Amino acid sequence: MAEFGPGGPGDYGPGGDQMAAAGEEAFQQALAEGASAEEAGLLAGAAAQAAAQEALENGAQSVERMKESYRERRDYIVERL
């Protein structure tokens, strides 16, 4: 499964970009396969929900890496104040 957060596909963070990207990809693929816009929209929503579920269930390591990265940047700035 895809890893969310720093280093994962698209480096998606808390803004939900990855969920939107998953939905958009599913929407475009469904249209390309002949689905109606309504059907494609339903598939896009399901894909976005699956991406959100994956992030919630398996995103802890990514969150820790994001926190460490923030901590390093903060410490760098504080040392120079």
ABEGO torsion letter per residue (X at the ends): XBBBEBGBBGGBBAAGAAAAAAAAAAAAAAAAAGBBAAAAAAAAAAAAAAAAAAAAAAAAAAAAAAAAAAAAAAAAAAAAX
